[in-house]
Amino acid sequence: MVTGSIYERNGIYYAVVSYYVNGKRKQKSASTGLSIKGNKRRALEFLENMKRTYETQESMENMDGSRIFINDYLDEWLKIIKPLVERATYKSYSNMIEARIKPHFKKLNLLLTEVEPKHIKMLYDEILEQGYTTNTVIHYHAVLHQALAYAVKNDYIPSNPVERVKRPKKNKHIASFYTKEEILTLLDVAKDDPIYIPIILSAYYGFRRSETIGMRWSAIDFENKTITVNHKVIELTENGKTIVYAEDKLKTKSSYRTLPLIPVVEENLLKHKAKLERNRNLFGNSFCTEYLDYVCVNEMGKLFRPNFVSDHFRILLKKYGLKKITFKELRHSCASMLVSEGISMKSIQEWLGHSNFSTTADVYSHIDYHSKQLSADAIGNALKSK
């Protein structure tokens, strides 16, 4: 049985839990990140979540890997990681395990200790035979590797069989993007469209869709001319129902960023803000007040669903006969313009909120004509005949 309590240290609540592994008592503590004043109830909720996590942890650590089926192990592993990863990440892992991994291993009827590289290779081959790309296999490879690495760490199995299966090579996707002229055309035809503000934020800043829909007025400093990415809105399907979920936890630490407020964006944001205030006064109780701090809302104050924005964007392009790209590719279009203007990859990485330089370079090096031209000029000058 897992027990626990909260305690105070340096003005912050901490939680501590005790549990048993093979008759030996273990103890873990963690900061709740909550200040003492007015947060005792939330600290106790944190403790209860932590106790539930370690109840699963306790049962996992007392597990005999030779007596549990791989599918039962995967169910327990999902319980362990649920409070440790983003909600969308957990849902992705859960979907892959339920959709293909568990059905595959159910046919084989394997214990955790009986899983071999050949069984995992069979799964990969099935996915490819169904017409999916190697990128899909790579996602499954990553999830299985992570799940079975936990089993190795806790001595349920001696080694990770996934490590002995060759990871497929990534099928590189070259994203479509708009040129400067195409973006200007888009902004012109969309100026009276309901999703004009999301389009502007994505085109000028290259925000991810979740960051665009999650932008709040409190994150925009009109006095100091800055705009901060610190919140997101995503759309998930859970138990057959589609839900919109908001949280402050972004993709990576680099996703949190403060950027200069571009004048043309500021102008349109202020117009949008004024229009919403007029509508609130005009429509009274019919105006939705649940999302007053959110920027990307419709004329009645309701938050745009992420999938609605993507679907409506596609309809908008078709309506005006514009080149077909996805809403996500507005982010790529922003990056391509920065590259064409000679902005360094390092600066683009920081602008887009990529966690590492290689991600930016891998995605956008093929359009980095400016640096290639500089290299061409340099070698041409160096070998110029006298």
BELNOR-V821400 format. One record per backbone hydrogen bond with DSSP energy under -0.5 kcal/mol. NH is the residue of the N-H (numbers start at 1). CO is the residue of the C=O. E is the energy in kcal/mol with one decimal. If there is no record, write none. Layout:
BEGIN
nh=NH co=CO e=E
nh=NH co=CO e=E
END
This chain:
BEGIN
nh=3 co=18 e=-1.9
nh=5 co=16 e=-2.2
nh=7 co=14 e=-2.5
nh=9 co=12 e=-2.3
nh=12 co=9 e=-1.7
nh=13 co=34 e=-2.6
nh=14 co=7 e=-3.2
nh=15 co=30 e=-2.9
nh=16 co=5 e=-2.7
nh=17 co=28 e=-2.9
nh=18 co=3 e=-2.9
nh=19 co=26 e=-2.3
nh=21 co=24 e=-2.8
nh=24 co=21 e=-2.0
nh=26 co=19 e=-3.7
nh=28 co=17 e=-2.4
nh=30 co=15 e=-2.5
nh=32 co=13 e=-2.3
nh=33 co=13 e=-0.6
nh=36 co=11 e=-1.8
nh=39 co=36 e=-1.3
nh=43 co=39 e=-2.3
nh=44 co=40 e=-2.3
nh=45 co=41 e=-1.8
nh=46 co=42 e=-2.1
nh=47 co=43 e=-2.1
nh=48 co=44 e=-2.2
nh=49 co=45 e=-2.2
nh=50 co=46 e=-2.3
nh=51 co=47 e=-2.6
nh=52 co=48 e=-2.2
nh=53 co=49 e=-2.0
nh=54 co=50 e=-2.2
nh=55 co=51 e=-1.7
nh=56 co=52 e=-1.6
nh=57 co=53 e=-2.2
nh=58 co=54 e=-2.8
nh=59 co=55 e=-1.9
nh=60 co=56 e=-2.5
nh=61 co=57 e=-2.8
nh=62 co=58 e=-1.3
nh=63 co=60 e=-1.5
nh=65 co=63 e=-0.7
nh=67 co=64 e=-2.3
nh=68 co=65 e=-0.5
nh=70 co=110 e=-2.1
nh=73 co=69 e=-2.2
nh=74 co=70 e=-2.3
nh=75 co=71 e=-1.8
nh=76 co=72 e=-1.9
nh=77 co=73 e=-2.6
nh=78 co=74 e=-2.1
nh=79 co=75 e=-1.4
nh=80 co=76 e=-1.7
nh=81 co=77 e=-2.2
nh=82 co=78 e=-1.5
nh=83 co=79 e=-0.5
nh=84 co=81 e=-1.8
nh=85 co=81 e=-1.2
nh=85 co=82 e=-0.5
nh=90 co=86 e=-2.8
nh=91 co=87 e=-2.3
nh=92 co=88 e=-2.1
nh=93 co=89 e=-2.5
nh=94 co=90 e=-3.0
nh=95 co=91 e=-2.5
nh=96 co=92 e=-2.2
nh=97 co=93 e=-2.4
nh=98 co=94 e=-2.6
nh=99 co=95 e=-2.8
nh=100 co=96 e=-2.0
nh=101 co=96 e=-1.8
nh=102 co=97 e=-3.1
nh=104 co=100 e=-2.1
nh=105 co=101 e=-2.2
nh=106 co=102 e=-2.4
nh=107 co=103 e=-1.5
nh=108 co=104 e=-0.9
nh=109 co=105 e=-1.7
nh=110 co=105 e=-0.9
nh=112 co=68 e=-3.0
nh=113 co=65 e=-1.0
nh=114 co=111 e=-1.4
nh=115 co=111 e=-0.5
nh=115 co=112 e=-1.1
nh=119 co=116 e=-1.0
nh=120 co=116 e=-1.3
nh=121 co=117 e=-2.7
nh=122 co=118 e=-1.7
nh=123 co=119 e=-1.2
nh=124 co=120 e=-2.0
nh=125 co=121 e=-2.4
nh=126 co=122 e=-2.0
nh=127 co=123 e=-2.0
nh=128 co=124 e=-2.1
nh=129 co=125 e=-2.4
nh=130 co=126 e=-1.2
nh=131 co=128 e=-1.7
nh=132 co=127 e=-1.5
nh=136 co=133 e=-0.8
nh=137 co=133 e=-1.2
nh=138 co=134 e=-2.4
nh=139 co=135 e=-1.5
nh=140 co=136 e=-1.7
nh=141 co=137 e=-2.8
nh=142 co=138 e=-2.2
nh=143 co=139 e=-2.0
nh=144 co=140 e=-2.5
nh=145 co=141 e=-2.3
nh=146 co=142 e=-2.1
nh=147 co=143 e=-2.5
nh=148 co=144 e=-2.6
nh=149 co=145 e=-1.8
nh=150 co=146 e=-1.3
nh=151 co=147 e=-1.0
nh=152 co=148 e=-1.9
nh=153 co=149 e=-2.5
nh=154 co=150 e=-1.6
nh=155 co=152 e=-1.9
nh=156 co=151 e=-2.8
nh=157 co=151 e=-0.9
nh=161 co=159 e=-0.7
nh=163 co=160 e=-1.2
nh=164 co=161 e=-1.2
nh=165 co=162 e=-1.8
nh=172 co=170 e=-1.1
nh=174 co=172 e=-0.5
nh=175 co=173 e=-0.8
nh=183 co=179 e=-2.4
nh=184 co=180 e=-2.2
nh=185 co=181 e=-2.0
nh=186 co=182 e=-2.3
nh=187 co=183 e=-2.8
nh=188 co=184 e=-1.6
nh=189 co=185 e=-2.3
nh=190 co=186 e=-1.9
nh=191 co=188 e=-0.8
nh=193 co=190 e=-2.3
nh=196 co=193 e=-1.8
nh=199 co=195 e=-2.1
nh=200 co=196 e=-2.6
nh=201 co=197 e=-2.5
nh=202 co=198 e=-2.0
nh=203 co=199 e=-2.7
nh=204 co=200 e=-2.7
nh=205 co=201 e=-1.6
nh=206 co=202 e=-1.4
nh=207 co=201 e=-0.8
nh=212 co=208 e=-2.5
nh=213 co=209 e=-2.6
nh=214 co=210 e=-1.2
nh=215 co=212 e=-1.3
nh=217 co=293 e=-2.9
nh=219 co=216 e=-1.7
nh=220 co=217 e=-1.7
nh=221 co=219 e=-0.6
nh=221 co=226 e=-2.5
nh=222 co=220 e=-0.9
nh=225 co=221 e=-1.0
nh=226 co=221 e=-1.8
nh=227 co=259 e=-2.6
nh=228 co=219 e=-2.4
nh=229 co=257 e=-3.0
nh=230 co=228 e=-0.7
nh=232 co=247 e=-2.4
nh=233 co=210 e=-1.7
nh=234 co=245 e=-3.0
nh=236 co=243 e=-2.8
nh=238 co=236 e=-0.6
nh=238 co=241 e=-3.1
nh=241 co=238 e=-1.9
nh=243 co=236 e=-3.4
nh=243 co=241 e=-0.5
nh=245 co=234 e=-3.1
nh=245 co=243 e=-0.5
nh=247 co=232 e=-2.1
nh=250 co=248 e=-0.7
nh=255 co=252 e=-1.1
nh=256 co=252 e=-0.5
nh=256 co=253 e=-1.1
nh=257 co=229 e=-1.0
nh=257 co=255 e=-0.7
nh=259 co=227 e=-2.9
nh=261 co=225 e=-2.6
nh=262 co=260 e=-0.8
nh=265 co=262 e=-0.7
nh=266 co=262 e=-2.8
nh=267 co=263 e=-2.6
nh=268 co=264 e=-1.7
nh=269 co=265 e=-2.5
nh=270 co=266 e=-2.4
nh=271 co=267 e=-1.7
nh=272 co=268 e=-2.2
nh=273 co=269 e=-2.7
nh=274 co=270 e=-2.3
nh=275 co=271 e=-2.1
nh=276 co=272 e=-2.2
nh=277 co=273 e=-2.0
nh=278 co=274 e=-2.1
nh=279 co=275 e=-2.5
nh=280 co=276 e=-2.3
nh=281 co=277 e=-1.8
nh=282 co=278 e=-2.4
nh=283 co=279 e=-3.1
nh=284 co=280 e=-1.3
nh=286 co=283 e=-2.1
nh=287 co=284 e=-1.7
nh=288 co=300 e=-2.9
nh=292 co=289 e=-0.8
nh=294 co=291 e=-1.8
nh=295 co=215 e=-2.4
nh=296 co=215 e=-0.6
nh=297 co=295 e=-1.8
nh=298 co=302 e=-2.6
nh=301 co=298 e=-2.4
nh=304 co=296 e=-2.2
nh=309 co=305 e=-1.9
nh=310 co=306 e=-1.9
nh=311 co=307 e=-2.5
nh=312 co=308 e=-3.2
nh=313 co=309 e=-2.2
nh=314 co=310 e=-1.6
nh=315 co=311 e=-1.8
nh=316 co=312 e=-2.6
nh=317 co=313 e=-2.2
nh=318 co=314 e=-1.9
nh=319 co=315 e=-2.3
nh=320 co=316 e=-1.6
nh=321 co=318 e=-0.9
nh=322 co=317 e=-2.6
nh=325 co=323 e=-0.5
nh=329 co=326 e=-0.6
nh=330 co=327 e=-1.6
nh=331 co=328 e=-1.4
nh=332 co=328 e=-0.7
nh=333 co=329 e=-2.0
nh=334 co=330 e=-2.3
nh=335 co=331 e=-2.0
nh=336 co=332 e=-2.6
nh=337 co=333 e=-1.9
nh=338 co=334 e=-1.9
nh=339 co=335 e=-2.5
nh=340 co=336 e=-2.6
nh=341 co=337 e=-1.5
nh=342 co=339 e=-1.9
nh=343 co=338 e=-2.4
nh=348 co=344 e=-2.1
nh=349 co=345 e=-2.5
nh=350 co=346 e=-1.8
nh=351 co=347 e=-2.2
nh=352 co=348 e=-2.6
nh=353 co=349 e=-1.4
nh=354 co=349 e=-2.0
nh=359 co=356 e=-0.6
nh=360 co=356 e=-1.0
nh=361 co=357 e=-2.6
nh=362 co=358 e=-2.9
nh=363 co=359 e=-1.9
nh=364 co=360 e=-2.5
nh=365 co=361 e=-1.8
nh=367 co=364 e=-1.4
nh=368 co=365 e=-1.3
nh=369 co=367 e=-2.4
nh=372 co=368 e=-1.2
nh=373 co=369 e=-2.6
nh=374 co=370 e=-2.1
nh=375 co=371 e=-2.1
nh=376 co=372 e=-2.5
nh=377 co=373 e=-2.8
nh=378 co=374 e=-2.4
nh=379 co=375 e=-2.6
nh=380 co=376 e=-2.3
nh=381 co=377 e=-2.5
nh=382 co=378 e=-2.3
nh=383 co=379 e=-1.8
nh=384 co=381 e=-1.0
END
